[in-house]
Amino acid sequence: ANPSGNDLARYSPVSREMGAQFVVSGVVRNIEVSDRGSWGSSYGNRLSGALFGKDINRSLVVDLVVHDGYTGRVLVEERFSGSGRWGFDARDRVAFSSNRFFDSDFGAMADKLIDGMVEKVIRDIECQPLMVKILEVDGKDLVLDVGTDSGMLPGEHMEVVRAEHSLGNPERPPELWETDVSLHIHSLSLDRAQAWMP
């Protein structure tokens, strides 16, 4: 699938504002019933359904996109789809996050679809390089914008890259240049890391 409307210019500012490297977004492309005539509430519709049966399946089509907000790369761009028996009356108000919804055939399909999307995101970003902002520099000592929840440990090394922003187009992701400089992490707190350049 080739989802449309996935313009990177919308995602890089979000990445910078949120301090997140990866931006996950999605678009619901379709959530319609297979046979609209099956959903009428008139006597004629009910009689027709009783006599001839009715198609009460509903489709769900979602486009998933994951951007690396620092480099501008699209890491995931995939369409997920499924269908299931809706099983609710046309007048029913069923909340998407309710137990009643997830107990239905359509809800179980949607839950499985979402699980597949989560697995895809985890699988595709777990091997991506972690990009971390340098917050402070004092000689050879540095403070990094990364904490213990990143999975990093004291003693790990990171390579320094220089980000070069375009003055003509500040919304675009920066160009990244290798510097051949290495950092050593010596301690981490919840949201910061102390490092030094040997």
N, C-alpha and C positions, 0 to 999 in steps of 0.2 A: 504494500500500500504506500501511497505517497501523499500523506496528509498535507492539505493546503493551509495557508495562513500561519505558518510557523516562523514568522519573521524574527530573526535574532535580536533586532534592535529593541524589542520589548523586554527581553530577558536579561541583558547585561546590567541595566540599571537596577533591576530587582536583585540580582546577585550581589551587587555592590551595597545596596541599601540594607539587605538582610545579613550580609557577611557570610553568605553561603556560596560555596563553589558550584554546586549543582542545582539547577532549577528544573523541577518536574512540573509539567503542565499537561492538560488533556482537554479534548473537545468531544462532547457527545455528539456524534454525527447522526444517529438514528435511535429512536426508542418507540417506534410505532408498532401498532398491532398489524398482524398479517392481513386480516380481513375486517375492514372498518364496518361493514354491514353487520358483523356479528355483535357489535357493541351498542346497537340501538336499544332503547328501552320501551319501544312501542309494542303494542299487542302483536302486530304483524311480525316484528323482528323476533319476539319470543316464540311465536308459533312456528316460524320458519326454522329457528334454531332447534326446536323440539322435534320437528319432522325430519329435517335434513342434516342435523348436526351443525356445528359451527366451529370455525377455526379461531380459537382463543389464544393463539400463540402471539408473543410479542418479541420483537428483536431488540437487541442492544448492540450498538456499534460505537466504539470509543477509540479515538486516536490519542496515543501516548507519545509525548516528546520530552526528552531530557537534554538540556543544554549544559555545557560547561561554561558558566558565565565568565570565567577568567580568560579562557582561550577562544571562546566563540564557537567551539565545535559542537555539532549535534551528535550526541552519543547514542541516543535511542530515538527512533522514529518508526513506530509500529502501530498497526491497526489491530484491535482486539474485537471479536464479535461473538455473539451467541444468541440463542433464543430459548424461550421457555413458556410454559403454559401460564398465562396471567392469572386466571382463576378468581378474579375479583369482579364484582358487578361494576358497570360503567359509572355508577354514582358513588362508589366507595372512595373514601379518602384514605389512602394508605401511605404513611410516611416511609421514605426510603430507608431510614435507619431503624425502623421498628422491628420487633421480633415477628410480628405478623407478616411483614414483608419478606424477611429472610426465611420464614417457614414455608413460603410458597415455592412452587417449582421455578418461577421466574427469579425470585429472590435468591434461591440457592445457586442458580446459574450465574447471577450477577456477582454473588459472593466469590464463586470460583474464578470468574473473570478478573475480579479485583485482585485476588490472590496471585493469579498469573501475571498481572501487571507489576505487582510488588516484587515478585521473584525475578522478573525481567530487569527491573531497575537495579535491584541488589546485585544480580549477576553481572550486569554490564558496567556498573561503576566501581565495584570492589577492586578491580585491577587498575583503575585509573590513578595517575599520580596525584597525590594530595598537594594542593596549592595553598600556601599559608602566607598571610600578610605579615610583614615586619612592622611592628608598632613603634619600637624605640631602638636607637643605636647609641651606645656609649662606648666609644673606642671599639674593642673587640667583643663587647657584651651586647646581647640583643634580647628584646622581648618580642615574642611571637604571638600572634592571635590564634592560638590553638591550645586546647586543654586536654584533660585526662579522658574525656569522652571520645577523643579521636582515635584512641587505641595506641597512640605513640607512647614510648617509654624512654626514660633517661638513658643516654648512651647512643641513641639513634642519630644518624647523620641525615642532613638535607642539603640539597644543592641550591645555591642562590641563583635566581634568574632576575633579570631587570625588565620591568614593564615599561614600555614606551607608548604613551597615548598619542593619538592623532589630534592636533589642535583643530584641524578642519572638520573632524567628525568625532567629537568627544563621546558620543554614545556607543561607538564601536568598541569591541574588546581591544585591549592593548596588544601590541606585538611583544612577544617574550624572547629575550636574548640570554643565552647561557653566559655565565661569568667565570666559570671554573673555580668558584669559591664554594667551600663546603662549611656547613654549620654543624655543631655538635650540641644536641639537647642535653642539658645537665639537670633540669628539674621541671616539673609540670604542676600546675594548680588546676582548679576547675576550668578556668577559661584563659589561662596564659601559660606560656612556656618560657623558660630562661635558657638561652643558648649562648655559645661563644664561637668565634672564628679563630681556629688555631693558626 
